[in-house]
Amino acid sequence: ARRAMAEEAAPMSANPGWGLASPGRSLPLLGEAAARGSSAALRPEAVGSPGAPTAPSSSTERPRLNYKHINLDSTIHPLHPRIGYWNLVALVCLLFDAFFHPFDVAFNDISHSVVMTTLHYFDVFCYSVFVGDTILQFFLQIPAPDGTSYLYDRTRIAKAYLAGEFLLDFVTVIPFDFIFSVCLSLHVVEAGRFTRVLADSLEMLRVLRVSRIPRLLNFWKNDIQISYATRTMVFSLGLLAITSHAMACWFAAVGLTDIGNQQTWLEKYYDQEFESAQDFSPVDTYLLSVYWAMYTLTGIGYGDITPMAYNRLEFVVVLLCMVCGGLTWALIVANVVSLIQDANAKNAEAMQTMDVVNNMIKSHNLNKELSSQCRDYFTKLGDLNQASEARKIIEKMSPMLQNVVTRAVYEDWIEDVWWLQGVTNGFLVHLVLRMENTLYIPREDIPDARAVCFVMRGLVIWGGLLMRKGDSWGMDMILNNNRLRKANSGMALTFLETIMLKRHQLDMVMEEFPDDKAKIRRAQVNLATIRGLILKAKEIAKREGLSFGGKKKADFLRFDNNNQSDARVDGIEEASQETRLIISRVDILMGCVEQCETRVDHVFAYMNMAFVELRGMLDAIHLAVNPPLDPSAAAAKDMLQSHL
């Protein structure tokens, strides 16, 4: 019957929207994103269950949960969204109970205000949440020992929980106060000072449930960005507050228990000012208890509040508080010391470098301005080294994560470098890992280093342009001919941080990726063709006295009485016009190369023909400008016409 029920409930139990799973199936160990709603990852056929029903893949069409078809043996994924809501409620209840419950146990007999009564009812609700959370652990899937899947066999989950965290969870949900009241009504135990203090002490064991805070926060461990230093300080301060509060309430409960003829520490402190414990002020008593707990926990020990002589019960409570306080304070001190050591270790190298710089300044008697520049440079260099740590982190990632993170972190730089469009992700990752961080001081000249530079911080003038964060230069570093490159230089206006990719680094990466090398080679040919045509046109214009663009200089047209000179001028004008026409045709062909990569061979063939024509045109221009001894204008025109 159970097997039949499991088969009937299989479609719903495998639904990723609810995170339920029935025994007898095996789901892979899913990532957080998949566990929180990735339907494709949780479909039955995706995990090797042939013929199993398919869960709905659309997150917007989630079927309602039919409780009649849920298998009682179903388990819940620990990263399910509703588990996150439950953990949030449990966390709020746990923090409230950690502070209110000890106070309620200690001062319940002397505080009966409406606020205390309301808070007491909320504390009962918190207790119910703790009971529910303890039961929930028997239904919560746990990672398999091999780390490849989640275990949701109820028997194995129960055994793992009983052997681990169950004992502490069970002790914190035992209603000791209720058991004590029942025992008193049944006359199992007699009302006395010892039994009352024992009941209060057992009730305060619920504070130990704060150790489950990391388990509750584990749901958001990848969503919350908190530094190690912040976590350590929050943990230390929270531990100090909860421990001192629990010690204060425990010590106050001993002093407020007025059964028997023995005097308590509270009565001694007030020196019989009040007739009974009911007259003590809860606020004053709590402040005194916290004062005692703090100097006991920190080991200061003023000695003005002490347990009564011959009061063995108070001495036992104080001894236990001293042990717990000593261990807690040792843990807090260890965390703080470790935090300080880590901070010093990070700054140790920078401080040692700064000491060397100061010694150099002192030994060589550098002037004040130069000394300040040196110190500022190495201070900024420390920040630059921290920025370069990002690439070391990327190097430790898996290949898929490297691809995603590289594109996310260096997206602006990748978009600026046009010849990197279309390369593979692995090629980009290797390029990023070989890039270098560079720092320039204000008013420092930046030479042409045949590298692509991307501004990370600061201002720079490069090639007459003002560049700031996000700008880049040196895109033509892929060209081998220095005449085709723009050999500009610049000057840093402020402290300038850049990331630089040099040509030899690009060559090393291209040797590892032949396909990407071909793409960059094609971009190199395209850029060289355009730059070469422009350069050749400029040379012709300069040699013939033309300004680039086709306009003639004022002294170009000089006519004499010889008809041969007029013919030469006309021939040069026609040649110039035809040259510009050919250049425009080459530009059109270059556009075809970019738009129609599938016909690139044909386009390059046409480009070769255009180059042949252009070469003939240049020869004709040469003959027209420098004719032989007996030139003939008609012969020059015929030669031009034949080449055209």
C-alpha positions as CSV (number, residue, x, y, z in Angstrom):
1,A,0.0,0.0,0.0
2,R,2.8,2.4,0.8
3,R,4.5,1.6,-2.5
4,A,1.2,2.3,-4.4
5,M,0.8,5.6,-2.5
6,A,4.4,6.6,-3.4
7,E,3.7,5.9,-7.1
8,E,0.5,8.0,-6.9
9,A,2.3,10.9,-5.2
10,A,5.4,10.7,-7.4
11,P,4.5,13.7,-9.7
12,M,3.9,16.0,-6.8
13,S,6.8,14.8,-4.6
14,A,9.2,15.5,-7.5
15,N,7.8,19.0,-8.0
16,P,10.7,21.4,-7.6
17,G,8.3,24.1,-6.6
18,W,7.8,22.4,-3.2
19,G,11.1,20.7,-2.8
20,L,9.6,17.3,-1.8
21,A,11.1,14.0,-2.7
22,S,10.0,10.5,-2.0
23,P,12.2,7.6,-0.9
24,G,13.3,5.3,-3.6
25,R,14.4,8.1,-5.9
26,S,17.8,9.7,-6.2
27,L,18.3,13.4,-6.9
28,P,21.7,14.8,-7.6
29,L,23.3,17.2,-5.2
30,L,21.9,20.4,-6.6
31,G,23.3,23.9,-6.4
32,E,21.6,26.6,-4.5
33,A,20.0,28.1,-7.7
34,A,18.7,24.7,-8.8
35,A,17.3,23.9,-5.4
36,R,15.4,27.2,-5.3
37,G,13.4,26.7,-8.3
38,S,15.2,25.1,-11.3
39,S,12.6,22.8,-12.6
40,A,14.8,21.2,-15.3
41,A,17.3,20.1,-12.7
42,L,14.7,18.4,-10.5
43,R,12.7,16.6,-13.2
44,P,12.5,12.8,-12.7
45,E,13.8,12.0,-16.1
46,A,16.9,14.2,-15.5
47,V,17.9,12.0,-12.6
48,G,17.7,8.6,-14.3
49,S,14.1,7.6,-13.6
50,P,12.8,6.3,-16.9
51,G,9.1,6.6,-17.4
52,A,8.7,8.9,-14.4
53,P,6.2,11.7,-14.7
54,T,7.6,15.0,-15.7
55,A,7.2,18.0,-13.3
56,P,6.0,21.2,-14.8
57,S,8.9,23.2,-16.2
58,S,7.2,26.7,-16.0
59,S,7.7,28.5,-12.7
60,T,4.6,30.6,-13.4
61,E,2.3,27.6,-13.7
62,R,3.1,25.9,-10.4
63,P,0.4,23.3,-9.4
64,R,-1.2,23.6,-6.1
65,L,-0.1,21.2,-3.4
66,N,-2.7,18.5,-2.9
67,Y,-2.3,17.2,0.6
68,K,-4.2,14.0,-0.2
69,H,-1.5,12.9,-2.6
70,I,1.6,13.7,-0.4
71,N,3.5,10.7,0.7
72,L,4.1,10.8,4.5
73,D,7.6,9.7,3.9
74,S,8.5,12.7,1.7
75,T,11.4,14.9,2.6
76,I,12.2,18.5,2.0
77,H,15.2,20.1,0.3
78,P,17.2,22.3,2.7
79,L,17.4,25.1,0.2
80,H,13.7,25.3,-0.6
81,P,12.4,28.9,-0.5
82,R,9.8,28.1,2.2
83,I,12.6,26.6,4.4
84,G,14.2,30.1,4.1
85,Y,11.0,31.7,5.5
86,W,10.9,29.1,8.3
87,N,14.6,29.7,9.2
88,L,13.9,33.5,9.3
89,V,11.0,33.0,11.8
90,A,13.1,30.6,13.8
91,L,16.0,33.0,13.9
92,V,13.8,35.9,15.2
93,C,12.3,33.6,17.8
94,L,15.7,32.3,18.9
95,L,17.2,35.8,19.3
96,F,14.1,36.9,21.3
97,D,14.1,33.8,23.5
98,A,17.9,34.1,24.2
99,F,17.3,37.4,26.0
100,F,13.7,37.2,27.2
101,H,13.5,33.7,28.5
102,P,16.3,34.0,31.1
103,F,14.9,37.3,32.3
104,D,11.4,35.8,32.5
105,V,12.7,32.9,34.5
106,A,14.5,35.1,37.0
107,F,12.0,37.9,37.4
108,N,8.7,36.2,36.8
109,D,7.8,36.3,40.5
110,I,8.3,40.1,40.9
111,S,7.2,41.4,37.5
112,H,3.5,41.1,36.5
113,S,3.0,44.0,34.1
114,V,0.9,43.7,31.0
115,V,4.1,44.0,28.8
116,M,5.7,41.1,30.6
117,T,2.6,39.0,30.2
118,T,2.4,39.7,26.5
119,L,6.1,38.9,26.0
120,H,5.6,35.7,28.0
121,Y,2.9,34.6,25.6
122,F,5.2,35.3,22.7
123,D,7.9,33.3,24.4
124,V,5.5,30.4,24.4
125,F,5.1,30.8,20.7
126,C,8.9,30.8,20.3
127,Y,8.9,27.5,22.3
128,S,6.4,26.0,19.8
129,V,8.6,27.1,16.9
130,F,11.6,25.4,18.5
131,V,9.6,22.2,18.9
132,G,8.6,22.4,15.2
133,D,12.1,23.0,14.1
134,T,13.3,19.9,16.0
135,I,10.7,17.8,14.3
136,L,11.5,19.4,10.9
137,Q,15.1,18.1,11.1
138,F,13.7,14.5,10.6
139,F,12.3,15.5,7.2
140,L,15.1,17.7,6.0
141,Q,17.4,16.2,3.3
142,I,21.1,16.0,4.2
143,P,24.2,15.8,1.8
144,A,25.4,12.3,1.1
145,P,28.8,11.2,2.5
146,D,30.3,11.2,-1.0
147,G,29.0,14.7,-1.7
148,T,27.3,13.7,-5.0
149,S,23.6,13.7,-3.9
150,Y,21.2,14.4,-1.1
151,L,20.0,11.7,1.3
152,Y,16.3,11.6,1.8
153,D,15.8,8.2,3.2
154,R,13.9,8.9,6.4
155,T,15.8,6.2,8.3
156,R,19.3,7.5,7.4
157,I,18.2,11.1,8.0
158,A,16.9,10.2,11.5
159,K,20.0,8.2,12.4
160,A,22.3,11.1,11.3
161,Y,20.3,13.6,13.3
162,L,20.0,11.5,16.4
163,A,23.8,10.9,16.3
164,G,24.5,14.6,15.9
165,E,22.5,17.7,16.9
166,F,19.4,16.0,18.3
167,L,20.6,15.8,22.0
168,L,21.1,19.6,22.3
169,D,17.9,20.4,20.4
170,F,15.9,17.9,22.6
171,V,17.3,19.3,25.9
172,T,16.4,22.9,24.9
173,V,12.7,22.0,24.3
174,I,12.1,20.0,27.5
175,P,9.5,22.0,29.5
176,F,11.3,21.8,32.9
177,D,9.1,24.4,34.5
178,F,6.0,22.4,33.6
179,I,7.5,19.2,34.8
180,F,8.5,20.9,38.1
181,S,5.0,22.2,38.6
182,V,3.5,18.7,37.9
183,C,5.9,17.1,40.3
184,L,5.0,19.7,43.0
185,S,1.2,19.0,42.5
186,L,1.8,15.3,42.7
187,H,4.0,15.7,45.8
188,V,6.8,13.9,44.0
189,V,9.3,16.6,45.2
190,E,9.0,19.1,48.0
191,A,9.1,22.8,47.5
192,G,12.4,24.1,48.6
193,R,15.2,26.5,47.7
194,F,17.3,23.9,46.0
195,T,14.5,22.4,43.9
196,R,13.4,25.9,42.8
197,V,16.9,27.0,41.8
198,L,17.4,23.7,40.0
199,A,14.2,24.2,38.0
200,D,15.3,27.7,37.0
201,S,18.7,26.5,36.1
202,L,17.3,23.8,33.8
203,E,14.9,26.2,32.2
204,M,17.9,28.5,31.3
205,L,19.4,25.6,29.3
206,R,17.2,26.8,26.5
207,V,19.8,29.6,25.9
208,L,22.1,26.9,24.5
209,R,19.9,26.8,21.4
210,V,21.7,29.9,20.1
211,S,24.4,27.5,18.9
212,R,21.9,26.7,16.1
213,I,22.2,30.2,14.6
214,P,24.8,29.1,12.1
215,R,22.5,26.3,10.9
216,L,19.7,28.8,10.3
217,L,22.0,31.3,8.6
218,N,23.4,28.6,6.3
219,F,20.4,29.1,4.0
220,W,21.7,32.6,3.1
221,K,25.4,32.0,3.2
222,N,25.9,32.7,-0.5
223,D,23.5,35.6,-0.6
224,I,24.9,37.7,2.2
225,Q,28.2,39.5,1.6
226,I,29.8,40.0,5.0
227,S,33.5,40.2,5.5
228,Y,35.4,37.8,7.8
229,A,36.2,40.7,10.2
230,T,32.6,41.7,10.5
231,R,31.4,38.2,11.2
232,T,34.1,37.7,13.8
233,M,33.2,41.0,15.6
234,V,29.4,40.3,15.5
235,F,30.0,36.8,16.8
236,S,32.2,38.0,19.6
237,L,29.9,40.8,20.7
238,G,26.8,38.5,20.5
239,L,28.5,35.8,22.5
240,L,29.5,38.4,25.1
241,A,26.0,39.8,25.4
242,I,24.2,36.5,25.6
243,T,26.6,34.9,28.1
244,S,26.7,38.0,30.4
245,H,22.9,38.2,30.2
246,A,22.4,34.5,31.0
247,M,24.9,34.7,33.9
248,A,23.2,37.8,35.3
249,C,19.7,36.3,35.2
250,W,21.0,33.1,36.7
251,F,22.7,34.9,39.5
252,A,19.6,37.1,40.0
253,A,17.3,34.0,40.2
254,V,19.4,32.7,43.0
255,G,19.2,35.9,44.9
256,L,15.5,36.3,44.4
257,T,14.6,32.8,45.6
258,D,13.3,33.5,49.1
259,I,12.8,30.0,50.6
260,G,14.4,29.1,53.9
261,N,16.3,31.0,56.5
262,Q,19.5,31.6,54.6
263,Q,20.3,35.1,53.5
264,T,21.0,35.7,49.8
265,W,23.5,38.0,48.2
266,L,20.7,40.4,47.2
267,E,19.4,40.8,50.7
268,K,23.0,41.4,52.0
269,Y,23.5,44.1,49.3
270,Y,20.3,45.9,50.2
271,D,21.1,45.4,53.9
272,Q,17.5,44.5,54.9
273,E,16.1,47.7,53.1
274,F,13.2,45.6,51.7
275,E,11.1,43.2,53.7
276,S,10.9,40.5,51.0
277,A,12.1,39.7,47.5
278,Q,8.8,40.9,46.1
279,D,9.8,44.4,47.0
280,F,13.0,44.4,44.9
281,S,13.1,46.5,41.8
282,P,13.6,44.2,38.7
283,V,15.6,46.9,36.8
284,D,17.9,47.6,39.7
285,T,18.4,43.9,40.4
286,Y,19.1,43.2,36.8
287,L,21.7,46.0,36.6
288,L,23.4,44.7,39.7
289,S,23.5,41.2,38.2
290,V,24.8,42.4,34.9
291,Y,27.5,44.4,36.7
292,W,28.5,41.2,38.6
293,A,28.4,39.1,35.5
294,M,30.6,41.5,33.4
295,Y,33.4,41.8,36.0
296,T,33.3,38.0,36.6
297,L,33.4,37.2,32.9
298,T,36.2,39.6,32.1
299,G,38.2,38.5,35.2
300,I,38.3,42.0,36.8
301,G,36.5,40.9,40.0
302,Y,35.9,44.0,42.2
303,G,34.5,41.9,45.0
304,D,31.7,44.2,46.2
305,I,29.0,41.7,45.2
306,T,29.8,38.2,46.4
307,P,27.9,35.0,47.4
308,M,26.9,34.7,51.0
309,A,29.0,32.7,53.4
310,Y,27.7,29.3,54.2
311,N,25.3,29.5,51.2
312,R,26.5,26.5,49.3
313,L,23.9,26.9,46.5
314,E,25.1,30.4,45.6
315,F,28.7,29.2,45.6
316,V,27.9,26.4,43.2
317,V,26.1,28.8,40.9
318,V,29.0,31.3,41.0
319,L,31.6,28.6,40.3
320,L,29.7,27.4,37.3
321,C,29.3,31.0,36.1
322,M,33.0,31.5,36.5
323,V,33.8,28.4,34.4
324,C,31.4,29.4,31.6
325,G,32.5,33.0,31.7
326,G,36.2,32.1,31.6
327,L,35.7,29.8,28.6
328,T,33.6,32.5,26.8
329,W,36.1,35.2,27.5
330,A,38.9,33.1,26.3
331,L,37.1,32.4,23.0
332,I,36.3,36.1,22.5
333,V,39.9,37.1,23.2
334,A,41.1,34.5,20.8
335,N,38.8,35.7,18.0
336,V,39.8,39.4,18.5
337,V,43.5,38.5,18.6
338,S,43.2,36.4,15.5
339,L,41.4,39.3,13.8
340,I,44.1,41.7,14.7
341,Q,46.9,39.3,13.5
342,D,45.1,38.9,10.1
343,A,44.9,42.6,9.7
344,N,48.5,43.1,10.6
345,A,49.6,40.3,8.3
346,K,47.8,42.0,5.3
347,N,49.6,45.3,6.1
348,A,52.9,43.9,7.1
349,E,54.4,43.8,3.6
350,A,53.2,47.3,2.8
351,M,54.6,48.7,6.1
352,Q,57.9,46.9,5.5
353,T,58.1,48.4,2.0
354,M,57.3,51.9,3.4
355,D,60.1,51.5,6.0
356,V,62.6,50.7,3.2
357,V,61.4,53.8,1.3
358,N,61.8,56.0,4.4
359,N,65.3,54.6,4.9
360,M,66.2,55.4,1.3
361,I,64.8,59.0,1.7
362,K,66.8,59.5,4.9
363,S,70.1,58.0,3.6
364,H,70.0,60.0,0.3
365,N,68.6,63.3,1.8
366,L,65.8,63.6,-0.8
367,N,63.9,66.8,-0.9
368,K,60.5,67.2,0.6
369,E,58.5,67.1,-2.6
370,L,60.3,64.0,-4.0
371,S,59.9,62.3,-0.6
372,S,56.2,63.0,-0.6
373,Q,55.9,61.6,-4.1
374,C,57.7,58.4,-3.2
375,R,55.5,57.8,-0.2
376,D,52.3,58.6,-2.1
377,Y,53.4,56.2,-4.9
378,F,54.0,53.2,-2.6
379,T,50.8,53.9,-0.7
380,K,48.8,53.8,-3.9
381,L,50.8,50.7,-5.0
382,G,49.5,48.9,-2.0
383,D,45.9,49.6,-3.1
384,L,46.9,48.5,-6.6
385,N,48.2,45.1,-5.3
386,Q,44.9,44.5,-3.6
387,A,43.1,45.2,-6.9
388,S,45.4,42.6,-8.7
389,E,44.3,39.9,-6.2
390,A,41.1,39.6,-8.3
391,R,42.9,37.9,-11.1
392,K,44.4,35.4,-8.6
393,I,40.9,34.6,-7.4
394,I,39.8,34.0,-11.0
395,E,42.7,31.7,-11.6
396,K,41.5,29.4,-8.7
397,M,38.0,29.1,-10.2
398,S,36.6,26.4,-12.3
399,P,36.7,26.9,-16.1
400,M,33.0,27.7,-16.4
401,L,33.0,30.1,-13.5
402,Q,36.2,31.7,-14.9
403,N,34.4,32.5,-18.1
404,V,31.4,34.1,-16.5
405,V,33.3,36.1,-13.9
406,T,35.9,37.3,-16.5
407,R,33.1,38.7,-18.7
408,A,31.3,40.3,-15.8
409,V,34.4,41.9,-14.2
410,Y,36.1,43.1,-17.4
411,E,33.0,43.7,-19.5
412,D,33.8,47.3,-20.3
413,W,37.4,46.5,-21.4
414,I,36.3,43.6,-23.6
415,E,33.7,45.8,-25.4
416,D,36.3,48.5,-26.1
417,V,38.7,46.1,-27.8
418,W,36.9,45.5,-31.0
419,W,39.2,42.8,-32.3
420,L,38.3,40.6,-29.3
421,Q,34.7,40.3,-30.3
422,G,33.9,36.7,-31.2
423,V,36.9,35.1,-29.5
424,T,36.3,32.2,-27.2
425,N,35.9,32.5,-23.4
426,G,39.0,30.5,-22.7
427,F,41.0,32.9,-24.8
428,L,39.7,35.9,-22.8
429,V,40.4,34.2,-19.5
430,H,44.1,33.6,-20.5
431,L,44.4,37.2,-21.6
432,V,43.1,38.5,-18.3
433,L,45.4,36.3,-16.3
434,R,48.4,37.7,-18.2
435,M,47.4,41.4,-17.9
436,E,49.5,43.7,-15.7
437,N,48.5,46.5,-13.3
438,T,50.5,49.7,-13.8
439,L,50.6,52.8,-11.6
440,Y,51.7,56.3,-12.8
441,I,52.3,59.4,-10.7
442,P,50.9,62.8,-11.6
443,R,52.7,64.6,-14.5
444,E,54.5,61.4,-15.5
445,D,55.0,60.9,-19.2
446,I,53.5,57.7,-20.6
447,P,55.4,56.4,-23.7
448,D,54.0,54.2,-26.4
449,A,54.5,50.7,-25.1
450,R,52.7,48.8,-27.9
451,A,50.0,47.6,-25.5
452,V,46.3,48.0,-24.9
453,C,45.7,50.0,-21.7
454,F,42.5,50.4,-19.8
455,V,42.1,53.2,-17.2
456,M,40.9,51.9,-13.9
457,R,41.3,55.1,-11.9
458,G,42.6,58.6,-12.5
459,L,42.9,61.0,-15.5
460,V,45.3,61.0,-18.4
461,I,45.9,62.9,-21.6
462,W,46.6,60.5,-24.5
463,G,47.0,61.7,-28.0
464,G,45.4,65.0,-27.2
465,L,42.3,63.4,-25.6
466,L,41.3,63.5,-22.0
467,M,40.6,60.0,-20.7
468,R,39.1,58.8,-17.4
469,K,37.9,55.6,-15.8
470,G,36.5,53.3,-18.5
471,D,38.5,54.7,-21.4
472,S,41.3,52.8,-23.3
473,W,43.9,53.3,-25.9
474,G,46.4,51.2,-28.0
475,M,43.9,49.1,-30.0
476,D,46.2,49.1,-33.0
477,M,48.9,47.2,-31.1
478,I,48.1,44.1,-33.3
479,L,49.8,45.8,-36.3
480,N,53.4,44.8,-37.0
481,N,54.3,47.8,-39.1
482,N,55.1,50.8,-36.9
483,R,54.2,53.2,-39.8
484,L,50.6,52.0,-39.6
485,R,50.3,52.4,-35.9
486,K,49.5,55.6,-34.0
487,A,52.6,56.2,-32.0
488,N,51.0,58.6,-29.5
489,S,52.2,59.4,-26.0
490,G,50.4,60.8,-22.9
491,M,50.8,62.3,-19.5
492,A,49.1,61.3,-16.3
493,L,47.2,64.2,-14.6
494,T,46.6,62.4,-11.3
495,F,47.6,59.1,-9.9
496,L,46.8,56.7,-12.8
497,E,46.0,53.1,-12.4
498,T,45.8,51.0,-15.6
499,I,45.6,47.4,-16.6
500,M,47.9,46.6,-19.6
501,L,48.0,43.9,-22.2
502,K,51.3,43.9,-24.1
503,R,51.9,42.5,-27.5
504,H,54.1,39.6,-26.5
505,Q,51.5,38.5,-24.0
506,L,48.9,38.5,-26.7
507,D,51.2,36.4,-28.9
508,M,51.7,33.8,-26.2
509,V,48.0,33.4,-25.7
510,M,47.3,33.2,-29.5
511,E,49.8,30.3,-29.8
512,E,47.6,28.3,-27.4
513,F,44.3,29.1,-29.3
514,P,44.8,28.7,-33.1
515,D,41.2,29.4,-34.0
516,D,41.2,32.7,-32.1
517,K,44.6,33.5,-33.6
518,A,43.0,33.3,-37.1
519,K,40.2,35.7,-36.1
520,I,42.7,38.2,-34.7
521,R,44.8,37.8,-37.8
522,R,41.8,38.6,-40.0
523,A,41.2,41.8,-37.9
524,Q,44.9,42.6,-38.2
525,V,44.7,42.3,-42.1
526,N,41.6,44.5,-42.2
527,L,43.1,47.2,-40.0
528,A,46.4,47.1,-41.9
529,T,44.5,47.4,-45.2
530,I,42.6,50.5,-44.1
531,R,45.6,52.1,-42.5
532,G,47.8,51.3,-45.5
533,L,45.4,52.8,-48.0
534,I,45.1,56.0,-45.9
535,L,48.8,56.2,-45.5
536,K,49.5,55.7,-49.2
537,A,46.9,58.3,-50.1
538,K,48.5,60.8,-47.7
539,E,51.9,60.2,-49.3
540,I,50.5,60.8,-52.8
541,A,48.7,63.9,-51.7
542,K,51.8,65.2,-49.9
543,R,54.0,64.4,-52.9
544,E,51.7,66.0,-55.4
545,G,50.9,69.0,-53.2
546,L,47.4,68.0,-52.4
547,S,45.8,68.2,-49.0
548,F,44.3,64.9,-47.9
549,G,40.7,64.8,-49.0
550,G,41.1,66.0,-52.6
551,K,41.4,69.8,-52.1
552,K,44.3,71.5,-54.0
553,K,46.8,73.9,-52.6
554,A,46.8,77.5,-53.9
555,D,50.1,77.1,-55.6
556,F,49.2,73.8,-57.3
557,L,47.7,75.1,-60.6
558,R,50.5,76.9,-62.4
559,F,50.0,77.3,-66.1
560,D,52.6,78.2,-68.6
561,N,52.6,78.6,-72.3
562,N,53.5,75.0,-72.9
563,N,50.4,72.8,-73.7
564,Q,52.4,69.9,-72.4
565,S,52.2,71.3,-68.8
566,D,48.4,71.8,-69.1
567,A,48.1,68.2,-70.2
568,R,50.2,67.0,-67.3
569,V,48.0,68.9,-64.9
570,D,44.9,67.5,-66.4
571,G,46.3,64.0,-66.3
572,I,47.2,64.4,-62.6
573,E,43.7,65.6,-61.7
574,E,42.1,62.7,-63.5
575,A,44.5,60.3,-61.8
576,S,43.7,61.8,-58.4
577,Q,40.0,61.5,-58.9
578,E,40.3,57.9,-60.1
579,T,42.6,57.1,-57.1
580,R,39.9,58.4,-54.7
581,L,37.3,56.3,-56.6
582,I,39.4,53.2,-56.2
583,I,39.9,53.9,-52.5
584,S,36.2,54.3,-52.0
585,R,35.7,51.0,-53.8
586,V,38.2,49.3,-51.5
587,D,36.3,50.8,-48.5
588,I,33.1,49.2,-49.8
589,L,34.8,45.9,-50.2
590,M,36.1,46.2,-46.6
591,G,32.5,46.7,-45.5
592,C,31.5,43.5,-47.4
593,V,34.3,41.7,-45.5
594,E,32.7,42.6,-42.2
595,Q,29.1,41.9,-43.2
596,C,29.6,38.8,-45.3
597,E,32.3,36.6,-43.7
598,T,31.1,33.5,-45.6
599,R,32.3,35.1,-48.9
600,V,35.5,36.5,-47.5
601,D,37.6,34.7,-50.1
602,H,35.8,36.3,-53.0
603,V,36.1,39.7,-51.4
604,F,39.8,39.3,-50.9
605,A,40.1,38.3,-54.5
606,Y,38.3,41.5,-55.6
607,M,40.6,43.4,-53.3
608,N,43.7,41.9,-54.9
609,M,42.3,43.0,-58.3
610,A,41.7,46.5,-56.9
611,F,45.3,46.6,-55.6
612,V,46.6,45.6,-59.1
613,E,44.6,48.5,-60.6
614,L,45.8,50.9,-57.9
615,R,49.4,49.9,-58.6
616,G,48.9,50.6,-62.3
617,M,47.3,53.9,-61.4
618,L,50.3,54.9,-59.3
619,D,52.7,54.0,-62.1
620,A,50.6,56.1,-64.5
621,I,50.7,59.0,-62.1
622,H,54.5,58.7,-61.9
623,L,54.8,58.8,-65.6
624,A,52.4,61.8,-65.8
625,V,54.4,63.7,-63.2
626,N,57.9,62.7,-64.4
627,P,57.6,62.2,-68.1
628,P,60.5,61.0,-70.4
629,L,62.6,63.4,-72.4
630,D,60.1,63.6,-75.3
631,P,56.8,63.3,-73.5
632,S,53.6,63.3,-75.2
633,A,50.4,64.3,-73.4
634,A,48.4,62.0,-75.6
635,A,50.6,59.0,-74.8
636,A,50.3,59.7,-71.1
637,K,46.5,59.9,-71.3
638,D,46.4,56.7,-73.3
639,M,48.5,55.0,-70.6
640,L,46.2,56.3,-67.9
641,Q,43.1,55.2,-69.8
642,S,44.5,51.7,-70.4
643,H,45.3,51.3,-66.7
644,L,41.9,52.6,-65.7
